[in-house]
């Protein structure tokens, strides 16, 4: 739940002593059922614990993957633009008692680095060519009783480019990132102390990129007259489900906000509206075969096939693209690198959903 800025500014947090020149961008609260006044360290441990990659929501994975790709393209994240180079670390501003606490801080969350960790709050920082930002986590009484985790995002933009950057990402941060992050943090609190991640978390996903690395028998399921881009990711699984069930577990019956942003916003793909037995997430179910299903969609500059196979204890996701205009290659080439990072998570997410449905009474 998003809170007013006064939820941060009105409380006597130690961060106020060192970050007076930072602007408060957002304040959010996360529900922590059963939490008590001394559970802040337990909360930090829960959200830092290694766990199921499926816990990382697809919108978060996608948007951060795009952000790092843009950062590499424009040089936003070069070492000379980071902490200790373009800007000084907030650690250099710490009073003596917080400086001592910072020595033992374990509150790092990549790519952020810890500034300090106190009994009921901690601060982390990150700097790039565009902005020096701070994530402030705190522990506060919840209005309904008990305690809740609060997160304040502070920013010190680097001139006009930094202010434009912050304005550009604000809608994505508020509409996609924080709602997904809320679900992720609250899930981490609920699942704390459970013995290990769910079964699919450590599963290896095999990948093949390029038509030369994908069997002809698989490529034959594509409807494209010419395949300009192809990849295929495969996960071993004991789930007993049809290819259509796997496709719906991966993409949903209707496209999510992140999927609409990717497919319709960036790729211009025409998606069907609403739920339908003949569509998956807006993609048309074009053909089915024994152990496979093919989804099709197109924009004015490219045509895509998504091929989902489920047979012999394995599930595969294949993506085939034909460039119908020169723009197709220009747009899909950088996005394909992001797609290849996200595809394994799609398969693991779907496997986790299948396991949950199997366990559900």
Residue, then its C-alpha position, 0 to 999 in steps of 0.5 A: x500500500x502506498x503511503x503519504x510522504x509524511x509516513x516517512x518524514x514524521x518519524x524520527x528515523x536516523x536516515x534524516x541525519x544524512x540524507x537531507x538533500x534527497x527527495x522522497x519519491x515514494x513510501x510504501x507499506x508491506x503487511x507482515x502478519x503476526x509481526x512483533x516490535x523486535x522482528x525487523x532483523x527477522x524480516x531482513x533475513x527473510x527477504x535476503x534468504x535465497x529462495x525460489x526464482x519464481x518468487x521474483x515476479x515477472x514484471x520485476x525481472x523484465x523491467x530490471x533486465x530492460x533497465x540494465x540493458x539500457x544502462x549498458x547501452x548508454x553507459x549509465x552504470x559505468x564504474x566512474x558513475x557509481x558510489x565513490x566515483x561520481x558521488x560519495x557514499x552516504x557512509x561518509x556522512x554517518x555519525x560515529x554510532x551509526x558508523x560502528x553499526x555499519x561495520x556489521x551491516x548485512x542489509x545488502x540487496x544487489x545491486x544496492x549496497x548497505x549504508x547502515x543497519x539499526x534496530x528498526x531501520x536500515x538504508x541502502x544506496x545505489x548510484x548511476x550516471x542519472x541518479x543517486x538513490x537510497x532505499x530506506x527500510x523501516x519497522x513501524x506499528x501498523x494501523x490495524x495492529x502489529x507491525x509492518x515493513x515500510x520502504x521509502x525511496x529517496x533520490x538525488x537526480x544528476x541534473x536535468x537528465x536525472x530528473x527526466x529519468x526519474x519522471x520517465x520511470x515513475x509510472x512503471x515504478x508505481x504501477x508495476x514495480x512496487x505492486x509486484x515487489x509488495x507481493x514478493x516481500x509479503x510472500x517472503x515473510x509468510x514463507x520464512x523458516x520453511x525448509x528450502x525452496x520449492x522443488x522447481x527452484x534449482x531445476x536447470x533450464x536447457x537452452x538452444x538459440x538459433x535455427x541451427x541448434x533447434x531440431x528440424x522436427x521442432x522448427x517444422x511446427x512453426x507456421x513462418x515461411x522464414x524464421x529470422x530468430x529462434x530459441x527454445x528453452x527446456x525444463x525437466x518436470x514431473x508435472x502431468x499437464x497438457x501443452x495448453x495448460x503449460x501455456x496458460x500457466x506461463x502467460x495467463x488467460x489474458x495478458x498482464x500489465x507487463x505482457x501488454x507493455x512488452x507485446x503491445x507497447x514495445x512490439x506493437x503486437x495485435x492481441x485479442x481482447x478478453x478471455x477465450x478458449x481460442x487464445x492464451x494471453x491474447x495470442x491466437x491458438x493456431x494449431x495443436x498437435x500431439x504434445x505441442x501447441x502453437x500460439x501466433x500473433x503479429x505486428x506490422x513489422x514482425x510475426x511471432x510464434x510461441x511453441x509450447x511442448x510437453x512430453x516425456x517429462x519435459x516442457x519446452x518454450x520455443x520462440x520463432x520470429x520473422x521480420x516483416x519490415x527492417x524495423x523488426x530486426x532493430x526492435x527485436x534484437x535488443x529485446x531478445x537478450x532480455x527475453x532470453x534472460x526471462x524465459x527460464x523463469x517463465x518455465x520455473x514459474x509455471x512449474x511452481x504453479x503446477x506443483x501448487x495446484x497439485x498440492x492444493x486440496 
